[in-house]
Each structure stands twice: as structure tokens, then as C-alpha cells.
Amino acid sequence: MPLSPPNQREDIHRRVVTCSGHERFDGMWDIDGHLVDTKTYAFENQYRGTVEAGVPVHEMWLRLTIDDDFCIKEVEAVIDHGPFRPCARASANFQRLVGLTIGTGWMRKVRARLGGPAGCTHLVELLGPMATTAFQTIWPLRESRGAAKPKQAAEKKPGLLDSCYALRRDGEVARELWPAYFESLDEGG
């Protein structure tokens, strides 16, 4: 079901985020992200001159190459369009992600390495949906092939537990998938 019809309005800004996951023939995985911001009107930019309607204000690309355990092995970052001349130079700092593992505390770890003046706000934001794309890409294939799950102690709480409403510890999904971690919060039974 889509959103309800909006009130009369004028389009001003559009951000398009596209993420895709790919299985490589060498056993690794590529997760690609692309972010584009456009305006519906022309405006003056101190560094770029007139930015015409529909011309990207931001256009950025990011590729994470990861292994089966979600550990980042390679990073490629490109900033084609930014509002300031130095924007593109921030892409080199994204090599700081090599060695990080996508999982619990992912965005906190990313911000520790690339937050503030160390990185690009928009590429850092793109890493959130890219992490979700990595899980959506790898888990279904690995499970359908009967592959072992990433290194995790059997007694450790499932990483997805309490990550959203549907996967809360007192919900039906936790009761079905992780009965050892299910916690009924209903005082009456």
C-alpha cells in the first residue's frame, strides 16, 4: 500500500540511493552504493558556478569488497560531484574501512574512522544501506547452499535479536527462531 495522496506541493530536492550486491567469481562479494542529489531549480555555487536543475549537487559511488564473514577487504570511493572543490579528496580516507567487519556497532565504528572532518557525510550515510544490502545479498545465498554462518559462538545472542520491531526478544519471530533467547514480557503468562 503506498502513502496517501499528498497535498498540492512542488518538487524541490531529490536524493536517489541505489545499492546492489554481487557475488564475485573469486569467492568475494561486492556491495556497490550510488548516491545522487539533484534540485529542481538552478542555483549559484561558489565553486561550480551555475548548477542547473537536474544536474547532480552530489554524485558519489562506493564499493565494498567483503568476504563471507562480512570483513571488508577492499574499498573504492569516487566523488564525481560535490558542492566544494575539496570534496573529492575525502574519498581516499575511505580506505580506513579495510579490516572492519559489517555487523553489530557498524555505524559507530564507521564514524570513529570517518566521522566529521575525516570523511564525507554523504558517503558515510550511504554505508548504512550498503550494510543492509550486504546482509540481504549474502545470507539468503549462503543459507540456500547450506553454508556455515559467519564465525559466531553458538551461545552468543543472535545479532539480529532486538534489531527491529519484528525481531524483538518478546515477539513471535524470536519465539520461533531463537527460543533460547525469547523473553516474554507479558507478566500474566
BELPEWO-V43526 format. One line per field, one symbol per residue. ss: DSSP state (A for helix, B for strand, O for the rest). psi: psi as a letter, one per 20 degrees, with the letter a starting at -180 (. if undefined). Layout:
BEGIN
ss=???
psi=???
END
This chain:
BEGIN
ss=OOOOOOOOOOOOBBBBBBBBBBBOOOOOBBBBBBBBBBBOOOBBBOOOBBBOOOOOOBBBBBBBBBOOOOBBBBBBBBBBBOOOAAAAAAAAAAAAAOOOBOOOOAAAAAAAAAOAAAOOAAAAAAAAAAAAAAAAAAAAAAAAOOOOOOOOOOOOOOOOOOOOOOOOOOOAAAAAAOAAAOOOOOOOO
psi=prrqprrprppgqpppppqqqppqijirppopqppppqqjqqqpphhibpoqpippgpoqqpppprahjkpphqppppohpriqgighhhhhiiiiipiqppbpjghghghhhjqcihbpgghghhhghhgghgghgggggghhikqqrqopphiqpphipjirghkqhjrhghhghmhhipopjohi.
END
